[in-house]
Amino acid sequence: MFDWLRPMLTENQVFSGGAVLMAAAAIGAYLRNIPSKLFNYLRSIFVYSVTIDERDDLYDGCIRWLANHEYTKKRARSFFATSKAESNYINSPYSDWDDNYSPGEESTPVITLTPADGSHFFFYMNTIVWISRHTDRNQNRENQQASTIAIYVLGYNRAIAMQLLEEIGKSTWPKDEETIPFYKCNFYHDGEVAWKIFSRCQKRPQNSVILKGGDFEGLLGDLHNFRNRHTWYRKRFVPYHRGYLLYGPPGTGKTSTIVAVATELKMAIVFLQLSDSAMDDSKLMNAMNSLPKNSIVMLEDIDCLFDVDRQQKTVKLGGGVTFSGLLNALDGVTASDGRIIFSTTNHLERINSALLRSGRFDVKLRVDHPDCDQVIRMICRFFPEHKDDTRIPGTAYAIAEKRVSVAAVQEYLLSRIEDFDSVIDEHSMLTEQEPGRLVHAWGTAEKTEKKDEE
């Protein structure tokens, strides 16, 4: 069979030399891979390994655990550095609360060091452990790969690996009774999505949100009834999800109401940004079907995405979320059980009726300008030592008649927090900041001169 090859090898020196070089290269490549193959084989026998994907909450917990580990503080030589201002603790997933921080102090950044990419060796429970970190550096969100952390335990000791993961889990989900976690959605090249904590906000008790009498209690009552009737919904084949739409003028406390509801129900808040450049119908569906446990979905200013004719107000290169895609995500056949959605809008009339029907938004609550009772409660909350002052009702009535927002009333009270009498005497200065009017920080208002061309 190889008779034709023999003369070429014996008589053609160029051909025979090339053949020898090819054979030598193949043998060299094979031999070069033997150490790595042998290492991988021995590792599979003697080493227990666990890989944590960036899309899982354990990833951030592992980063936080490493940042506080003795290895990072004393022996590590290569780091990633992150900085957060002390005053922004509440937005940092890595920093601890600083009880000594004073708002009057300068906000100096807190530098946090974590081991950089590569392998890091240390002892854990008298066992050699090494952690290998790989971080994706792709700036294109559409092509972003998931970063990973691999944990290796020498001795194939599953118990030690599980105990290490449990310890990391305590850093992942620390007990925090003072704040509410906010989640945002991360997107990856394979179409997958992952919810990650990006911020925390201080909890708001019920009495910190001053709605019209009975509104907040009615909202909470409806939510409690919904959450306690899973079996009732299932037996009657009623989709088990609930939507709430808070509408009304800006600055009246719609977002604050959602935070207060989450506080009362001990739930997290999921911030879903439909205008995100990486969002499309498929990713929206994936995001809605993989929500963090015990969370409320918040869609702010839903009227800003589509007009009343179902057309996108901002055209995006990727197409973005379509109106039908939004409807399907809200109450399509794949809608997940137990989902609670809160949305806000300043302009109810700009929203298409298909989006407003029951099943998508079951409860619609108008959050309006404060009435006299609300203003009284606000004044008494800011000045509890003067709650029996007989001048308060008359002042509250005069402020309520102005039809200004809760935010404007709050700013009016804050600017006079050291002088209760000025709250009573200067309420005529209170006004909503409007075009053509300049409102000073301490309540005085001047009418600006309008140009002739206006």
Number of C-alpha atoms within 10 A of each C-alpha: 4 6 7 8 10 11 11 13 16 10 10 11 11 10 13 17 12 12 13 12 12 12 12 12 12 12 11 11 11 11 11 11 11 11 11 11 11 11 12 13 12 11 17 12 12 14 19 18 19 15 14 17 15 20 20 14 17 21 20 23 22 23 21 20 19 19 20 15 13 11 16 19 14 8 11 16 11 14 14 11 11 12 14 19 16 23 18 15 18 21 18 17 19 21 19 10 13 10 6 6 12 11 9 6 9 11 14 11 13 15 12 16 20 21 22 17 17 13 15 19 14 16 11 13 9 8 13 14 22 19 21 17 19 15 14 12 10 11 8 11 13 15 13 16 17 19 15 19 22 15 22 22 23 18 15 16 15 15 9 19 20 12 12 17 17 13 14 20 18 14 20 21 12 9 9 8 10 11 16 22 22 21 23 16 21 19 21 18 13 11 12 14 19 19 21 20 20 15 17 20 15 14 19 20 14 17 11 13 21 21 26 17 11 9 14 19 14 11 16 18 11 13 16 12 10 17 16 10 12 16 11 12 15 12 8 8 9 11 18 21 22 23 20 22 22 24 20 18 18 18 18 25 22 26 17 15 23 22 25 22 23 22 21 14 16 14 16 22 26 25 18 19 16 20 18 12 15 20 23 19 19 14 20 23 20 16 22 19 15 12 18 18 10 15 21 25 22 22 18 20 16 22 19 17 18 18 16 15 11 16 13 18 12 12 11 14 8 10 14 22 23 17 20 14 16 17 13 17 22 24 19 16 9 13 17 18 14 18 21 19 21 23 21 25 22 21 15 20 11 15 19 17 12 13 18 17 11 14 17 21 20 14 17 17 15 19 22 21 26 26 21 20 16 20 25 20 18 21 21 16 15 16 15 11 10 14 15 9 9 9 13 20 15 13 20 23 16 17 22 21 12 16 14 22 21 27 16 18 23 14 16 20 23 15 14 16 14 11 12 15 11 13 23 14 11 14 18 14 16 22 21 18 14 8 9 11 15 15 17 10 11 14 20 13 16 12 10 10 8 10 6 5 4 4
